[in-house]
Amino acid sequence: MEPATKTTAAHAWRFLRNCLTGGVATGVYFATYLPLHHWAQWPQSVADNLGLLVGAAVQFVGARYFVFRARQGKLHKQIAGFALVELATLLANMGALWAGRSLLPGAYGESDLLVLGTSFAVFAGFSYPAWHLVFRRSKAEAAPGGAAS
């Protein structure tokens, strides 16, 4: 029974590392967006998109090296997979927010908590599981005598 408990604990710690990485990436996003928009007077869409790109880069590096520890994977394939997941995540967030605003009455549909809730639901239900595929180890790496040992 101990191996299952150990596996569950490992998954829980990985998820918490991913939440921490996401928090750092969000902080970097705001540290990029806010000065560009409020101090440098860049258009909001330009500052926002640049902040999102910088935050996504931090998320990728954190996911690769800290969360999934996927140093041996092919970098170009991981970048492409991560970008594809991020695009799908953006679309899923837009869809979830639209659905919430359409289905919930008045103030509930316009609540900032709806944005937070739908965003976390997409992260936990889609992005994080999809990143497992992006950063998975090959069978040779995962084997006890493989390259990852």
FENNORFEN-V683845 format. One record per backbone hydrogen bond with DSSP energy under -0.5 kcal/mol. NH is the residue of the N-H (numbers start at 1). CO is the residue of the C=O. If there is no record, write none. Layout:
BEGIN
[[NH | CO] [NH | CO]]
END
This chain:
BEGIN
[[5 | 1] [6 | 2] [7 | 3] [8 | 4] [9 | 5] [10 | 6] [11 | 7] [12 | 8] [13 | 9] [14 | 10] [15 | 11] [16 | 12] [17 | 13] [18 | 14] [19 | 15] [20 | 16] [21 | 17] [22 | 18] [23 | 19] [24 | 20] [25 | 21] [26 | 22] [27 | 23] [28 | 24] [29 | 25] [30 | 26] [31 | 27] [32 | 28] [32 | 29] [33 | 29] [34 | 30] [36 | 32] [37 | 33] [38 | 34] [39 | 34] [39 | 35] [40 | 35] [42 | 36] [47 | 43] [48 | 44] [49 | 45] [50 | 46] [51 | 47] [52 | 48] [53 | 49] [54 | 50] [55 | 51] [56 | 52] [57 | 53] [58 | 54] [59 | 55] [60 | 56] [61 | 57] [62 | 58] [63 | 59] [64 | 60] [65 | 61] [66 | 62] [67 | 62] [68 | 63] [70 | 64] [73 | 70] [75 | 73] [78 | 74] [79 | 75] [80 | 76] [81 | 77] [82 | 78] [83 | 79] [84 | 80] [85 | 81] [86 | 82] [87 | 83] [88 | 84] [89 | 85] [90 | 86] [91 | 87] [92 | 88] [93 | 89] [94 | 90] [95 | 91] [96 | 92] [97 | 93] [98 | 94] [99 | 95] [100 | 96] [101 | 97] [102 | 98] [103 | 99] [104 | 100] [108 | 105] [109 | 105] [109 | 106] [110 | 106] [111 | 108] [114 | 111] [115 | 111] [116 | 112] [117 | 113] [118 | 114] [119 | 115] [120 | 116] [121 | 117] [122 | 118] [123 | 119] [124 | 120] [125 | 121] [126 | 122] [127 | 122] [128 | 123] [130 | 126] [131 | 127] [132 | 128] [133 | 129] [133 | 130] [134 | 130] [135 | 131] [136 | 133] [142 | 138] [143 | 139] [146 | 143] [148 | 141] [149 | 146]]
END
